Amino acid sequence: MPKHIVVIGAGVIGLSSALLLLQSEESANYTVTLLARDFPAPFETIDPLAHINYTSPWGGAHNRWVPPTASGEGTREHAFALATFARMRALADEAPGAAAGITFMKGVEYLENPGAEYAALEAEGGEYARWALGMEGFRILGREEFPDERVKWGCEYDTWCVNPMVYCAFLLRRFVLLGGRVVRGEVRGAVEAFSFPFKDGIGEKVDAVVNATGVGFGDDENVFITRGQTCLVAEPCDATVTRQNADGSWTFSVPRGFDGGTVIGGTKEPDNWDARPSAEVREQLLERFVATYPKILEGTGREKLTVVRDIVGRRPTRKGGLRLEGEVLPGGRFVMHAYGLGGRGFELSWGVAEGVVEGVRKYFAGEEVKV
Ligand SMILES: Cc1cc2nc3c(=O)[nH]c(=O)nc-3n(C[C@H](O)[C@H](O)[C@H](O)COP(=O)(O)OP(=O)(O)OC[C@H]3O[C@@H](n4cnc5c(N)ncnc54)[C@H](O)[C@@H]3O)c2cc1C
């Protein structure tokens, strides 16, 4: 009998994990059911208030390399980002690359207050050891390339952006084509998924559950949300640009490609539950971005960006970082947790999915689950 795995959550983490389970070496022994309250839908039709707790539609979403610190903090995440980069490259290179909503382009960074890990990159000369290792197209910018004197450090590299709902819908389609089953529903805890009343021939017996619910089930005291307000504008942009301002705020662009416009952002507000956008914040975000990267308006004949819509989302953040861990609940029920991705769910997604697949494989093989 194949093992029945239920993945709870159809955000980028649940979708990548569910798909990879069906693409793994053990897939012939698995049936996989995706159980979720929210599923990908065209961005234009998603209700911003009804689906505020479904974060994936509201992400940018780009890959921004984050260097591990000298003490090694962020090393695991960097490895996940590299794994994701490789899979994004492979997906974009395939024939249906455009259908996946992935675009490769330059990433440009301007930092006003760079941490020691950035200075270390220069000290290490042309090698750009550690985090730069494995990155393509990496170059430290000269001062003459900075937009103004407040910027103290800058770099560029090759990276990718996705149009989130085009990409997530693509993952869902692939999952279904490989025989994955999809059920809309809500559970109050991972344990409920083991007794979920599945219909349409989906077996009642569940052998393992993946918890990809974004924030978990409210029983993890380390979880909190980080509000993000951004704005979708109609203009395309030739790079994904990130500026770290000295006051701790951020200015960035994430081109969505495929006639999806560009996301201009954005705020990072821990524990702010306000679901409505602020017009004042929007104006500030747009002004700051144009000042940093005037090129976005070049040749348009316009002085201001064309607002399509405001975006507010809740990043599923976790003190101590994401939870990627197996747990055996009373009664021998195995749950693989994969949540708390904060502002990096897309850029770490394939690394996390590989961890989920490995955790599930080890559990069924009777090995200790450590990923
Ligand atoms: C403004 C903004 C900009 C961002 N930019 C980027 C970026 O540029 N790059 C990047 O990598 N990340 C970015 N992020 C972060 C990224 O969007 C998130 O990390 C990612 O979407 C989290 O995905 P997830 O699958 O963990 O959670 P979600 O997308 O929230 O999905 C959770 C899933 O679980 C389901 N679910 C939850 N509870 C239950 C339940 N009880 N029963 C059944 N189903 C349930 C939901 O219905 C949903 O299907 C950004 C976020 C915001 C808000």
The ligand as an SDF file (V2000), in Angstrom:
LIG
                    3D

 53 58  0  0  0  0  0  0  0  0999 V2000
    4.9040   42.4110    1.1490 C   0  0  0  0  0  0  0  0  0  0  0  0
    5.6280   41.0930    1.0960 C   0  0  0  0  0  0  0  0  0  0  0  0
    6.7230   40.9460    0.2500 C   0  0  0  0  0  0  0  0  0  0  0  0
    7.4100   39.7210    0.2070 C   0  0  0  0  0  0  0  0  0  0  0  0
    8.4470   39.5700   -0.6620 N   0  0  0  0  0  0  0  0  0  0  0  0
    9.0940   38.3830   -0.7490 C   0  0  0  0  0  0  0  0  0  0  0  0
   10.1610   38.2100   -1.6540 C   0  0  0  0  0  0  0  0  0  0  0  0
   10.5040   39.1040   -2.4110 O   0  0  0  0  0  0  0  0  0  0  0  0
   10.8000   36.9940   -1.6640 N   0  0  0  0  0  0  0  0  0  0  0  0
   10.4260   35.9720   -0.8470 C   0  0  0  0  0  0  0  0  0  0  0  0
   11.0480   34.9160   -0.8890 O   0  0  0  0  0  0  0  0  0  0  0  0
    9.4150   36.1200    0.0220 N   0  0  0  0  0  0  0  0  0  0  0  0
    8.7410   37.3050    0.0950 C   0  0  0  0  0  0  0  0  0  0  0  0
    7.7180   37.4600    0.9830 N   0  0  0  0  0  0  0  0  0  0  0  0
    7.4390   36.3750    1.9260 C   0  0  0  0  0  0  0  0  0  0  0  0
    6.6620   35.2360    1.2900 C   0  0  0  0  0  0  0  0  0  0  0  0
    5.5320   35.7550    0.6320 O   0  0  0  0  0  0  0  0  0  0  0  0
    6.2730   34.2500    2.3920 C   0  0  0  0  0  0  0  0  0  0  0  0
    7.4120   33.8270    3.0930 O   0  0  0  0  0  0  0  0  0  0  0  0
    5.6020   33.0120    1.7780 C   0  0  0  0  0  0  0  0  0  0  0  0
    4.5310   33.3910    0.9580 O   0  0  0  0  0  0  0  0  0  0  0  0
    5.1260   32.0700    2.8680 C   0  0  0  0  0  0  0  0  0  0  0  0
    4.5810   30.9530    2.2250 O   0  0  0  0  0  0  0  0  0  0  0  0
    3.9030   29.7750    3.0520 P   0  0  0  0  0  0  0  0  0  0  0  0
    3.5830   28.7260    2.0710 O   0  0  0  0  0  0  0  0  0  0  0  0
    4.7510   29.4280    4.2240 O   0  0  0  0  0  0  0  0  0  0  0  0
    2.5800   30.4230    3.6820 O   0  0  0  0  0  0  0  0  0  0  0  0
    1.2100   30.9350    2.9680 P   0  0  0  0  0  0  0  0  0  0  0  0
    1.4560   31.4780    1.6120 O   0  0  0  0  0  0  0  0  0  0  0  0
    0.5500   31.8530    3.9460 O   0  0  0  0  0  0  0  0  0  0  0  0
    0.3600   29.6350    2.8090 O   0  0  0  0  0  0  0  0  0  0  0  0
   -0.2060   28.9910    3.9050 C   0  0  0  0  0  0  0  0  0  0  0  0
   -1.1640   27.9300    3.4020 C   0  0  0  0  0  0  0  0  0  0  0  0
   -1.6490   27.2020    4.5260 O   0  0  0  0  0  0  0  0  0  0  0  0
   -3.0690   27.1760    4.4890 C   0  0  0  0  0  0  0  0  0  0  0  0
   -3.5520   27.0900    5.8630 N   0  0  0  0  0  0  0  0  0  0  0  0
   -3.1760   27.8320    6.9270 C   0  0  0  0  0  0  0  0  0  0  0  0
   -3.8070   27.4170    8.0330 N   0  0  0  0  0  0  0  0  0  0  0  0
   -4.6020   26.3920    7.6480 C   0  0  0  0  0  0  0  0  0  0  0  0
   -5.5110   25.5500    8.3330 C   0  0  0  0  0  0  0  0  0  0  0  0
   -5.7270   25.6870    9.6440 N   0  0  0  0  0  0  0  0  0  0  0  0
   -6.1700   24.6010    7.6330 N   0  0  0  0  0  0  0  0  0  0  0  0
   -5.9750   24.4490    6.2940 C   0  0  0  0  0  0  0  0  0  0  0  0
   -5.1190   25.2360    5.6010 N   0  0  0  0  0  0  0  0  0  0  0  0
   -4.4540   26.1800    6.2750 C   0  0  0  0  0  0  0  0  0  0  0  0
   -3.4550   28.4610    3.7960 C   0  0  0  0  0  0  0  0  0  0  0  0
   -4.7730   28.4000    3.3020 O   0  0  0  0  0  0  0  0  0  0  0  0
   -2.3920   28.4870    2.6920 C   0  0  0  0  0  0  0  0  0  0  0  0
   -2.7970   27.6450    1.6380 O   0  0  0  0  0  0  0  0  0  0  0  0
    6.9960   38.6490    1.0330 C   0  0  0  0  0  0  0  0  0  0  0  0
    5.8760   38.8010    1.8470 C   0  0  0  0  0  0  0  0  0  0  0  0
    5.1960   39.9960    1.8750 C   0  0  0  0  0  0  0  0  0  0  0  0
    3.9800   40.1220    2.7410 C   0  0  0  0  0  0  0  0  0  0  0  0
  1  2  1  0
  2  3  1  0
  2 52  2  0
  3  4  2  0
  4  5  1  0
  4 50  1  0
  5  6  2  0
  6  7  1  0
  6 13  1  0
  7  8  2  0
  7  9  1  0
  9 10  1  0
 10 11  2  0
 10 12  1  0
 12 13  2  0
 13 14  1  0
 14 15  1  0
 14 50  1  0
 15 16  1  0
 16 17  1  0
 16 18  1  0
 18 19  1  0
 18 20  1  0
 20 21  1  0
 20 22  1  0
 22 23  1  0
 23 24  1  0
 24 25  2  0
 24 26  1  0
 24 27  1  0
 27 28  1  0
 28 29  2  0
 28 30  1  0
 28 31  1  0
 31 32  1  0
 32 33  1  0
 33 34  1  0
 33 48  1  0
 34 35  1  0
 35 36  1  0
 35 46  1  0
 36 37  1  0
 36 45  1  0
 37 38  2  0
 38 39  1  0
 39 40  1  0
 39 45  2  0
 40 41  1  0
 40 42  2  0
 42 43  1  0
 43 44  2  0
 44 45  1  0
 46 47  1  0
 46 48  1  0
 48 49  1  0
 50 51  2  0
 51 52  1  0
 52 53  1  0
M  END
$$$$
